[in-house]
């Protein structure tokens, strides 16, 4: 039996899991559309600054997305 979540909108618990996920995604899209209204904690800003400084200090230290993706696809293909 499904447990009702406190604060869920009326009828939410009667939706299928797929419908609930779609509902939550739609809500998030509405929130994200107003990005200037979404507060960003100072610790997140500090972490972004730290990571940016790290990349700028050693721009060739990482790998491109294409390299990472190719490695992942190789790994996944050997598991099948």
mmCIF file as gemmi writes it, N, C-alpha and C atoms, coordinates in Angstrom:
data_model
loop_
_atom_site.group_PDB
_atom_site.id
_atom_site.type_symbol
_atom_site.label_atom_id
_atom_site.label_alt_id
_atom_site.label_comp_id
_atom_site.label_asym_id
_atom_site.label_entity_id
_atom_site.label_seq_id
_atom_site.pdbx_PDB_ins_code
_atom_site.Cartn_x
_atom_site.Cartn_y
_atom_site.Cartn_z
_atom_site.occupancy
_atom_site.B_iso_or_equiv
_atom_site.pdbx_formal_charge
_atom_site.auth_seq_id
_atom_site.auth_asym_id
_atom_site.pdbx_PDB_model_num
ATOM 1 N N . UNK Axp A 1 ? 0.833 -1.183 0 1 0 ? 1 A 1
ATOM 2 C CA . UNK Axp A 1 ? 0 0 0 1 0 ? 1 A 1
ATOM 3 C C . UNK Axp A 1 ? 0.878 1.247 0 1 0 ? 1 A 1
ATOM 4 N N . UNK Axp A 2 ? 0.459 2.22 -0.805 1 0 ? 2 A 1
ATOM 5 C CA . UNK Axp A 2 ? 1.214 3.455 -0.922 1 0 ? 2 A 1
ATOM 6 C C . UNK Axp A 2 ? 0.964 4.356 0.278 1 0 ? 2 A 1
ATOM 7 N N . UNK Axp A 3 ? 2.023 4.92 0.812 1 0 ? 3 A 1
ATOM 8 C CA . UNK Axp A 3 ? 1.921 5.835 1.936 1 0 ? 3 A 1
ATOM 9 C C . UNK Axp A 3 ? 1.763 7.256 1.407 1 0 ? 3 A 1
ATOM 10 N N . UNK Axp A 4 ? 0.768 7.967 1.891 1 0 ? 4 A 1
ATOM 11 C CA . UNK Axp A 4 ? 0.559 9.341 1.462 1 0 ? 4 A 1
ATOM 12 C C . UNK Axp A 4 ? 1.689 10.221 1.991 1 0 ? 4 A 1
ATOM 13 N N . UNK Axp A 5 ? 2.19 11.059 1.13 1 0 ? 5 A 1
ATOM 14 C CA . UNK Axp A 5 ? 3.269 11.967 1.514 1 0 ? 5 A 1
ATOM 15 C C . UNK Axp A 5 ? 2.643 13.27 1.965 1 0 ? 5 A 1
ATOM 16 N N . UNK Axp A 6 ? 3.043 13.719 3.128 1 0 ? 6 A 1
ATOM 17 C CA . UNK Axp A 6 ? 2.522 14.964 3.659 1 0 ? 6 A 1
ATOM 18 C C . UNK Axp A 6 ? 2.895 16.113 2.735 1 0 ? 6 A 1
ATOM 19 N N . UNK Axp A 7 ? 1.914 16.924 2.377 1 0 ? 7 A 1
ATOM 20 C CA . UNK Axp A 7 ? 2.162 18.075 1.525 1 0 ? 7 A 1
ATOM 21 C C . UNK Axp A 7 ? 2.032 17.805 0.039 1 0 ? 7 A 1
ATOM 22 N N . UNK Axp A 8 ? 1.773 16.547 -0.344 1 0 ? 8 A 1
ATOM 23 C CA . UNK Axp A 8 ? 1.581 16.248 -1.765 1 0 ? 8 A 1
ATOM 24 C C . UNK Axp A 8 ? 0.251 16.844 -2.216 1 0 ? 8 A 1
ATOM 25 N N . UNK Axp A 9 ? 0.18 17.331 -3.465 1 0 ? 9 A 1
ATOM 26 C CA . UNK Axp A 9 ? -1.079 17.908 -3.933 1 0 ? 9 A 1
ATOM 27 C C . UNK Axp A 9 ? -2.178 16.854 -3.98 1 0 ? 9 A 1
ATOM 28 N N . UNK Axp A 10 ? -3.434 17.275 -3.851 1 0 ? 10 A 1
ATOM 29 C CA . UNK Axp A 10 ? -4.548 16.32 -3.888 1 0 ? 10 A 1
ATOM 30 C C . UNK Axp A 10 ? -4.5 15.481 -5.167 1 0 ? 10 A 1
ATOM 31 N N . UNK Axp A 11 ? -4.677 14.176 -5.015 1 0 ? 11 A 1
ATOM 32 C CA . UNK Axp A 11 ? -4.686 13.26 -6.14 1 0 ? 11 A 1
ATOM 33 C C . UNK Axp A 11 ? -3.325 12.755 -6.561 1 0 ? 11 A 1
ATOM 34 N N . UNK Axp A 12 ? -2.262 13.347 -6.037 1 0 ? 12 A 1
ATOM 35 C CA . UNK Axp A 12 ? -0.902 12.951 -6.438 1 0 ? 12 A 1
ATOM 36 C C . UNK Axp A 12 ? -0.657 11.474 -6.161 1 0 ? 12 A 1
ATOM 37 N N . UNK Axp A 13 ? -1.108 11.005 -4.986 1 0 ? 13 A 1
ATOM 38 C CA . UNK Axp A 13 ? -0.871 9.611 -4.618 1 0 ? 13 A 1
ATOM 39 C C . UNK Axp A 13 ? -1.67 8.632 -5.464 1 0 ? 13 A 1
ATOM 40 N N . UNK Axp A 14 ? -2.659 9.126 -6.195 1 0 ? 14 A 1
ATOM 41 C CA . UNK Axp A 14 ? -3.457 8.259 -7.06 1 0 ? 14 A 1
ATOM 42 C C . UNK Axp A 14 ? -2.844 8.105 -8.45 1 0 ? 14 A 1
ATOM 43 N N . UNK Axp A 15 ? -1.834 8.903 -8.747 1 0 ? 15 A 1
ATOM 44 C CA . UNK Axp A 15 ? -1.154 8.813 -10.034 1 0 ? 15 A 1
ATOM 45 C C . UNK Axp A 15 ? -0.225 7.611 -10.054 1 0 ? 15 A 1
ATOM 46 N N . UNK Axp A 16 ? 0.069 7.118 -11.259 1 0 ? 16 A 1
ATOM 47 C CA . UNK Axp A 16 ? 1.077 6.065 -11.388 1 0 ? 16 A 1
ATOM 48 C C . UNK Axp A 16 ? 2.442 6.693 -11.095 1 0 ? 16 A 1
ATOM 49 N N . UNK Axp A 17 ? 3.424 5.876 -10.848 1 0 ? 17 A 1
ATOM 50 C CA . UNK Axp A 17 ? 4.77 6.389 -10.588 1 0 ? 17 A 1
ATOM 51 C C . UNK Axp A 17 ? 5.251 7.197 -11.793 1 0 ? 17 A 1
ATOM 52 N N . UNK Axp A 18 ? 4.976 6.699 -12.993 1 0 ? 18 A 1
ATOM 53 C CA . UNK Axp A 18 ? 5.38 7.418 -14.203 1 0 ? 18 A 1
ATOM 54 C C . UNK Axp A 18 ? 4.72 8.802 -14.243 1 0 ? 18 A 1
ATOM 55 N N . UNK Axp A 19 ? 3.446 8.881 -13.938 1 0 ? 19 A 1
ATOM 56 C CA . UNK Axp A 19 ? 2.734 10.158 -13.926 1 0 ? 19 A 1
ATOM 57 C C . UNK Axp A 19 ? 3.273 11.083 -12.836 1 0 ? 19 A 1
ATOM 58 N N . UNK Axp A 20 ? 3.605 10.513 -11.685 1 0 ? 20 A 1
ATOM 59 C CA . UNK Axp A 20 ? 4.179 11.322 -10.608 1 0 ? 20 A 1
ATOM 60 C C . UNK Axp A 20 ? 5.506 11.927 -11.037 1 0 ? 20 A 1
ATOM 61 N N . UNK Axp A 21 ? 6.328 11.132 -11.693 1 0 ? 21 A 1
ATOM 62 C CA . UNK Axp A 21 ? 7.624 11.625 -12.169 1 0 ? 21 A 1
ATOM 63 C C . UNK Axp A 21 ? 7.416 12.732 -13.188 1 0 ? 21 A 1
ATOM 64 N N . UNK Axp A 22 ? 6.484 12.543 -14.118 1 0 ? 22 A 1
ATOM 65 C CA . UNK Axp A 22 ? 6.202 13.587 -15.105 1 0 ? 22 A 1
ATOM 66 C C . UNK Axp A 22 ? 5.735 14.872 -14.416 1 0 ? 22 A 1
ATOM 67 N N . UNK Axp A 23 ? 4.908 14.729 -13.386 1 0 ? 23 A 1
ATOM 68 C CA . UNK Axp A 23 ? 4.404 15.881 -12.64 1 0 ? 23 A 1
ATOM 69 C C . UNK Axp A 23 ? 5.553 16.631 -11.968 1 0 ? 23 A 1
ATOM 70 N N . UNK Axp A 24 ? 6.43 15.892 -11.317 1 0 ? 24 A 1
ATOM 71 C CA . UNK Axp A 24 ? 7.571 16.505 -10.628 1 0 ? 24 A 1
ATOM 72 C C . UNK Axp A 24 ? 8.497 17.186 -11.64 1 0 ? 24 A 1
ATOM 73 N N . UNK Axp A 25 ? 8.723 16.536 -12.782 1 0 ? 25 A 1
ATOM 74 C CA . UNK Axp A 25 ? 9.574 17.147 -13.803 1 0 ? 25 A 1
ATOM 75 C C . UNK Axp A 25 ? 8.955 18.449 -14.317 1 0 ? 25 A 1
ATOM 76 N N . UNK Axp A 26 ? 7.64 18.45 -14.523 1 0 ? 26 A 1
ATOM 77 C CA . UNK Axp A 26 ? 6.959 19.664 -14.992 1 0 ? 26 A 1
ATOM 78 C C . UNK Axp A 26 ? 7.078 20.774 -13.954 1 0 ? 26 A 1
ATOM 79 N N . UNK Axp A 27 ? 6.941 20.412 -12.669 1 0 ? 27 A 1
ATOM 80 C CA . UNK Axp A 27 ? 7.099 21.413 -11.613 1 0 ? 27 A 1
ATOM 81 C C . UNK Axp A 27 ? 8.51 21.989 -11.614 1 0 ? 27 A 1
ATOM 82 N N . UNK Axp A 28 ? 9.502 21.106 -11.75 1 0 ? 28 A 1
ATOM 83 C CA . UNK Axp A 28 ? 10.884 21.584 -11.746 1 0 ? 28 A 1
ATOM 84 C C . UNK Axp A 28 ? 11.14 22.508 -12.935 1 0 ? 28 A 1
ATOM 85 N N . UNK Axp A 29 ? 10.59 22.177 -14.096 1 0 ? 29 A 1
ATOM 86 C CA . UNK Axp A 29 ? 10.776 23.023 -15.271 1 0 ? 29 A 1
ATOM 87 C C . UNK Axp A 29 ? 10.186 24.416 -15.031 1 0 ? 29 A 1
ATOM 88 N N . UNK Axp A 30 ? 9.049 24.472 -14.327 1 0 ? 30 A 1
ATOM 89 C CA . UNK Axp A 30 ? 8.447 25.772 -14.002 1 0 ? 30 A 1
ATOM 90 C C . UNK Axp A 30 ? 9.356 26.575 -13.071 1 0 ? 30 A 1
ATOM 91 N N . UNK Axp A 31 ? 9.95 25.888 -12.107 1 0 ? 31 A 1
ATOM 92 C CA . UNK Axp A 31 ? 10.866 26.562 -11.173 1 0 ? 31 A 1
ATOM 93 C C . UNK Axp A 31 ? 12.128 27.004 -11.911 1 0 ? 31 A 1
ATOM 94 N N . UNK Axp A 32 ? 12.697 26.118 -12.701 1 0 ? 32 A 1
ATOM 95 C CA . UNK Axp A 32 ? 13.951 26.412 -13.4 1 0 ? 32 A 1
ATOM 96 C C . UNK Axp A 32 ? 13.785 27.538 -14.421 1 0 ? 32 A 1
ATOM 97 N N . UNK Axp A 33 ? 12.583 27.721 -14.935 1 0 ? 33 A 1
ATOM 98 C CA . UNK Axp A 33 ? 12.334 28.795 -15.895 1 0 ? 33 A 1
ATOM 99 C C . UNK Axp A 33 ? 12.508 30.164 -15.245 1 0 ? 33 A 1
ATOM 100 N N . UNK Axp A 34 ? 12.412 30.205 -13.928 1 0 ? 34 A 1
ATOM 101 C CA . UNK Axp A 34 ? 12.608 31.454 -13.186 1 0 ? 34 A 1
ATOM 102 C C . UNK Axp A 34 ? 13.949 31.388 -12.455 1 0 ? 34 A 1
ATOM 103 N N . UNK Axp A 35 ? 15.004 31.092 -13.182 1 0 ? 35 A 1
ATOM 104 C CA . UNK Axp A 35 ? 16.308 30.828 -12.567 1 0 ? 35 A 1
ATOM 105 C C . UNK Axp A 35 ? 16.821 31.965 -11.7 1 0 ? 35 A 1
ATOM 106 N N . UNK Axp A 36 ? 16.441 33.185 -12.007 1 0 ? 36 A 1
ATOM 107 C CA . UNK Axp A 36 ? 16.903 34.306 -11.175 1 0 ? 36 A 1
ATOM 108 C C . UNK Axp A 36 ? 16.266 34.289 -9.788 1 0 ? 36 A 1
ATOM 109 N N . UNK Axp A 37 ? 15.151 33.573 -9.647 1 0 ? 37 A 1
ATOM 110 C CA . UNK Axp A 37 ? 14.47 33.479 -8.357 1 0 ? 37 A 1
ATOM 111 C C . UNK Axp A 37 ? 14.961 32.308 -7.511 1 0 ? 37 A 1
ATOM 112 N N . UNK Axp A 38 ? 15.765 31.422 -8.117 1 0 ? 38 A 1
ATOM 113 C CA . UNK Axp A 38 ? 16.25 30.237 -7.397 1 0 ? 38 A 1
ATOM 114 C C . UNK Axp A 38 ? 17.527 30.611 -6.654 1 0 ? 38 A 1
ATOM 115 N N . UNK Axp A 39 ? 17.511 30.551 -5.328 1 0 ? 39 A 1
ATOM 116 C CA . UNK Axp A 39 ? 18.708 30.93 -4.581 1 0 ? 39 A 1
ATOM 117 C C . UNK Axp A 39 ? 19.822 29.894 -4.734 1 0 ? 39 A 1
ATOM 118 N N . UNK Axp A 40 ? 21.037 30.387 -4.844 1 0 ? 40 A 1
ATOM 119 C CA . UNK Axp A 40 ? 22.208 29.511 -4.92 1 0 ? 40 A 1
ATOM 120 C C . UNK Axp A 40 ? 22.99 29.702 -3.635 1 0 ? 40 A 1
ATOM 121 N N . UNK Axp A 41 ? 23.118 28.628 -2.842 1 0 ? 41 A 1
ATOM 122 C CA . UNK Axp A 41 ? 23.857 28.76 -1.58 1 0 ? 41 A 1
ATOM 123 C C . UNK Axp A 41 ? 25.306 29.195 -1.816 1 0 ? 41 A 1
ATOM 124 N N . UNK Axp A 42 ? 25.833 29.955 -0.885 1 0 ? 42 A 1
ATOM 125 C CA . UNK Axp A 42 ? 27.219 30.435 -0.984 1 0 ? 42 A 1
ATOM 126 C C . UNK Axp A 42 ? 28.205 29.282 -1.119 1 0 ? 42 A 1
ATOM 127 N N . UNK Axp A 43 ? 27.947 28.164 -0.438 1 0 ? 43 A 1
ATOM 128 C CA . UNK Axp A 43 ? 28.877 27.032 -0.534 1 0 ? 43 A 1
ATOM 129 C C . UNK Axp A 43 ? 28.911 26.459 -1.953 1 0 ? 43 A 1
ATOM 130 N N . UNK Axp A 44 ? 27.798 26.542 -2.684 1 0 ? 44 A 1
ATOM 131 C CA . UNK Axp A 44 ? 27.781 26.081 -4.076 1 0 ? 44 A 1
ATOM 132 C C . UNK Axp A 44 ? 28.597 27.035 -4.952 1 0 ? 44 A 1
ATOM 133 N N . UNK Axp A 45 ? 28.419 28.335 -4.717 1 0 ? 45 A 1
ATOM 134 C CA . UNK Axp A 45 ? 29.196 29.322 -5.466 1 0 ? 45 A 1
ATOM 135 C C . UNK Axp A 45 ? 30.688 29.148 -5.202 1 0 ? 45 A 1
ATOM 136 N N . UNK Axp A 46 ? 31.049 28.895 -3.95 1 0 ? 46 A 1
ATOM 137 C CA . UNK Axp A 46 ? 32.457 28.694 -3.587 1 0 ? 46 A 1
ATOM 138 C C . UNK Axp A 46 ? 33.011 27.456 -4.277 1 0 ? 46 A 1
ATOM 139 N N . UNK Axp A 47 ? 32.215 26.393 -4.329 1 0 ? 47 A 1
ATOM 140 C CA . UNK Axp A 47 ? 32.662 25.166 -4.986 1 0 ? 47 A 1
ATOM 141 C C . UNK Axp A 47 ? 32.854 25.39 -6.478 1 0 ? 47 A 1
ATOM 142 N N . UNK Axp A 48 ? 31.957 26.114 -7.101 1 0 ? 48 A 1
ATOM 143 C CA . UNK Axp A 48 ? 32.113 26.429 -8.523 1 0 ? 48 A 1
ATOM 144 C C . UNK Axp A 48 ? 33.362 27.257 -8.77 1 0 ? 48 A 1
ATOM 145 N N . UNK Axp A 49 ? 33.608 28.234 -7.908 1 0 ? 49 A 1
ATOM 146 C CA . UNK Axp A 49 ? 34.822 29.043 -8.033 1 0 ? 49 A 1
ATOM 147 C C . UNK Axp A 49 ? 36.069 28.186 -7.888 1 0 ? 49 A 1
ATOM 148 N N . UNK Axp A 50 ? 36.038 27.245 -6.933 1 0 ? 50 A 1
ATOM 149 C CA . UNK Axp A 50 ? 37.189 26.361 -6.705 1 0 ? 50 A 1
ATOM 150 C C . UNK Axp A 50 ? 37.45 25.499 -7.942 1 0 ? 50 A 1
ATOM 151 N N . UNK Axp A 51 ? 36.377 24.939 -8.495 1 0 ? 51 A 1
ATOM 152 C CA . UNK Axp A 51 ? 36.535 24.078 -9.676 1 0 ? 51 A 1
ATOM 153 C C . UNK Axp A 51 ? 37.01 24.859 -10.886 1 0 ? 51 A 1
ATOM 154 N N . UNK Axp A 52 ? 36.487 26.07 -11.061 1 0 ? 52 A 1
ATOM 155 C CA . UNK Axp A 52 ? 36.919 26.908 -12.178 1 0 ? 52 A 1
ATOM 156 C C . UNK Axp A 52 ? 38.398 27.243 -12.059 1 0 ? 52 A 1
ATOM 157 N N . UNK Axp A 53 ? 38.832 27.587 -10.863 1 0 ? 53 A 1
ATOM 158 C CA . UNK Axp A 53 ? 40.25 27.891 -10.642 1 0 ? 53 A 1
ATOM 159 C C . UNK Axp A 53 ? 41.113 26.663 -10.94 1 0 ? 53 A 1
ATOM 160 N N . UNK Axp A 54 ? 40.631 25.488 -10.575 1 0 ? 54 A 1
ATOM 161 C CA . UNK Axp A 54 ? 41.371 24.248 -10.827 1 0 ? 54 A 1
ATOM 162 C C . UNK Axp A 54 ? 41.524 24.011 -12.328 1 0 ? 54 A 1
ATOM 163 N N . UNK Axp A 55 ? 40.462 24.225 -13.086 1 0 ? 55 A 1
ATOM 164 C CA . UNK Axp A 55 ? 40.513 24.039 -14.539 1 0 ? 55 A 1
ATOM 165 C C . UNK Axp A 55 ? 41.437 25.07 -15.179 1 0 ? 55 A 1
ATOM 166 N N . UNK Axp A 56 ? 41.335 26.299 -14.72 1 0 ? 56 A 1
ATOM 167 C CA . UNK Axp A 56 ? 42.174 27.351 -15.29 1 0 ? 56 A 1
ATOM 168 C C . UNK Axp A 56 ? 43.656 27.132 -14.975 1 0 ? 56 A 1
ATOM 169 N N . UNK Axp A 57 ? 43.953 26.523 -13.834 1 0 ? 57 A 1
ATOM 170 C CA . UNK Axp A 57 ? 45.345 26.265 -13.45 1 0 ? 57 A 1
ATOM 171 C C . UNK Axp A 57 ? 45.958 25.133 -14.268 1 0 ? 57 A 1
ATOM 172 N N . UNK Axp A 58 ? 45.144 24.173 -14.691 1 0 ? 58 A 1
ATOM 173 C CA . UNK Axp A 58 ? 45.643 23.026 -15.46 1 0 ? 58 A 1
ATOM 174 C C . UNK Axp A 58 ? 44.608 22.629 -16.511 1 0 ? 58 A 1
ATOM 175 N N . UNK Axp A 59 ? 44.477 23.438 -17.568 1 0 ? 59 A 1
ATOM 176 C CA . UNK Axp A 59 ? 43.419 23.193 -18.556 1 0 ? 59 A 1
ATOM 177 C C . UNK Axp A 59 ? 43.546 21.869 -19.307 1 0 ? 59 A 1
ATOM 178 N N . UNK Axp A 60 ? 44.731 21.29 -19.369 1 0 ? 60 A 1
ATOM 179 C CA . UNK Axp A 60 ? 44.92 20.026 -20.091 1 0 ? 60 A 1
ATOM 180 C C . UNK Axp A 60 ? 44.872 18.81 -19.184 1 0 ? 60 A 1
ATOM 181 N N . UNK Axp A 61 ? 44.546 18.991 -17.921 1 0 ? 61 A 1
ATOM 182 C CA . UNK Axp A 61 ? 44.578 17.883 -16.962 1 0 ? 61 A 1
ATOM 183 C C . UNK Axp A 61 ? 43.408 16.918 -17.126 1 0 ? 61 A 1
ATOM 184 N N . UNK Axp A 62 ? 42.311 17.368 -17.66 1 0 ? 62 A 1
ATOM 185 C CA . UNK Axp A 62 ? 41.131 16.514 -17.775 1 0 ? 62 A 1
ATOM 186 C C . UNK Axp A 62 ? 41.039 15.839 -19.127 1 0 ? 62 A 1
ATOM 187 N N . UNK Axp A 63 ? 39.918 15.165 -19.321 1 0 ? 63 A 1
ATOM 188 C CA . UNK Axp A 63 ? 39.648 14.516 -20.606 1 0 ? 63 A 1
ATOM 189 C C . UNK Axp A 63 ? 38.392 15.128 -21.199 1 0 ? 63 A 1
ATOM 190 N N . UNK Axp A 64 ? 38.294 15.074 -22.513 1 0 ? 64 A 1
ATOM 191 C CA . UNK Axp A 64 ? 37.114 15.61 -23.176 1 0 ? 64 A 1
ATOM 192 C C . UNK Axp A 64 ? 35.93 14.666 -22.95 1 0 ? 64 A 1
ATOM 193 N N . UNK Axp A 65 ? 34.733 15.219 -23.128 1 0 ? 65 A 1
ATOM 194 C CA . UNK Axp A 65 ? 33.535 14.385 -23.016 1 0 ? 65 A 1
ATOM 195 C C . UNK Axp A 65 ? 33.595 13.247 -24.035 1 0 ? 65 A 1
ATOM 196 N N . UNK Axp A 66 ? 34.095 13.511 -25.212 1 0 ? 66 A 1
ATOM 197 C CA . UNK Axp A 66 ? 34.172 12.477 -26.242 1 0 ? 66 A 1
ATOM 198 C C . UNK Axp A 66 ? 35.027 11.301 -25.777 1 0 ? 66 A 1
ATOM 199 N N . UNK Axp A 67 ? 36.136 11.585 -25.083 1 0 ? 67 A 1
ATOM 200 C CA . UNK Axp A 67 ? 36.991 10.513 -24.567 1 0 ? 67 A 1
ATOM 201 C C . UNK Axp A 67 ? 36.278 9.725 -23.475 1 0 ? 67 A 1
ATOM 202 N N . UNK Axp A 68 ? 35.637 10.428 -22.578 1 0 ? 68 A 1
ATOM 203 C CA . UNK Axp A 68 ? 34.916 9.765 -21.485 1 0 ? 68 A 1
ATOM 204 C C . UNK Axp A 68 ? 33.794 8.899 -22.049 1 0 ? 68 A 1
ATOM 205 N N . UNK Axp A 69 ? 33.024 9.46 -22.983 1 0 ? 69 A 1
ATOM 206 C CA . UNK Axp A 69 ? 31.915 8.718 -23.577 1 0 ? 69 A 1
ATOM 207 C C . UNK Axp A 69 ? 32.411 7.462 -24.296 1 0 ? 69 A 1
ATOM 208 N N . UNK Axp A 70 ? 33.498 7.586 -25.049 1 0 ? 70 A 1
ATOM 209 C CA . UNK Axp A 70 ? 34.046 6.423 -25.761 1 0 ? 70 A 1
ATOM 210 C C . UNK Axp A 70 ? 34.466 5.336 -24.779 1 0 ? 70 A 1
ATOM 211 N N . UNK Axp A 71 ? 35.109 5.715 -23.689 1 0 ? 71 A 1
ATOM 212 C CA . UNK Axp A 71 ? 35.517 4.746 -22.671 1 0 ? 71 A 1
ATOM 213 C C . UNK Axp A 71 ? 34.3 4.055 -22.054 1 0 ? 71 A 1
ATOM 214 N N . UNK Axp A 72 ? 33.269 4.826 -21.746 1 0 ? 72 A 1
ATOM 215 C CA . UNK Axp A 72 ? 32.054 4.248 -21.164 1 0 ? 72 A 1
ATOM 216 C C . UNK Axp A 72 ? 31.384 3.279 -22.135 1 0 ? 72 A 1
ATOM 217 N N . UNK Axp A 73 ? 31.303 3.665 -23.385 1 0 ? 73 A 1
ATOM 218 C CA . UNK Axp A 73 ? 30.683 2.775 -24.387 1 0 ? 73 A 1
ATOM 219 C C . UNK Axp A 73 ? 31.479 1.478 -24.541 1 0 ? 73 A 1
ATOM 220 N N . UNK Axp A 74 ? 32.793 1.579 -24.489 1 0 ? 74 A 1
ATOM 221 C CA . UNK Axp A 74 ? 33.635 0.382 -24.568 1 0 ? 74 A 1
ATOM 222 C C . UNK Axp A 74 ? 33.376 -0.54 -23.39 1 0 ? 74 A 1
ATOM 223 N N . UNK Axp A 75 ? 33.351 0.036 -22.197 1 0 ? 75 A 1
ATOM 224 C CA . UNK Axp A 75 ? 33.09 -0.753 -20.982 1 0 ? 75 A 1
ATOM 225 C C . UNK Axp A 75 ? 31.722 -1.422 -21.033 1 0 ? 75 A 1
ATOM 226 N N . UNK Axp A 76 ? 30.719 -0.679 -21.456 1 0 ? 76 A 1
ATOM 227 C CA . UNK Axp A 76 ? 29.368 -1.222 -21.507 1 0 ? 76 A 1
ATOM 228 C C . UNK Axp A 76 ? 29.247 -2.325 -22.546 1 0 ? 76 A 1
ATOM 229 N N . UNK Axp A 77 ? 29.935 -2.185 -23.67 1 0 ? 77 A 1
ATOM 230 C CA . UNK Axp A 77 ? 29.832 -3.198 -24.724 1 0 ? 77 A 1
ATOM 231 C C . UNK Axp A 77 ? 30.473 -4.51 -24.316 1 0 ? 77 A 1
ATOM 232 N N . UNK Axp A 78 ? 31.472 -4.468 -23.421 1 0 ? 78 A 1
ATOM 233 C CA . UNK Axp A 78 ? 32.114 -5.712 -22.985 1 0 ? 78 A 1
ATOM 234 C C . UNK Axp A 78 ? 31.295 -6.434 -21.922 1 0 ? 78 A 1
ATOM 235 N N . UNK Axp A 79 ? 30.308 -5.758 -21.328 1 0 ? 79 A 1
ATOM 236 C CA . UNK Axp A 79 ? 29.477 -6.381 -20.296 1 0 ? 79 A 1
ATOM 237 C C . UNK Axp A 79 ? 28.302 -7.157 -20.869 1 0 ? 79 A 1
ATOM 238 N N . UNK Axp A 80 ? 28.009 -6.958 -22.121 1 0 ? 80 A 1
ATOM 239 C CA . UNK Axp A 80 ? 26.836 -7.599 -22.731 1 0 ? 80 A 1
ATOM 240 C C . UNK Axp A 80 ? 27.1 -8.996 -23.118 1 0 ? 80 A 1
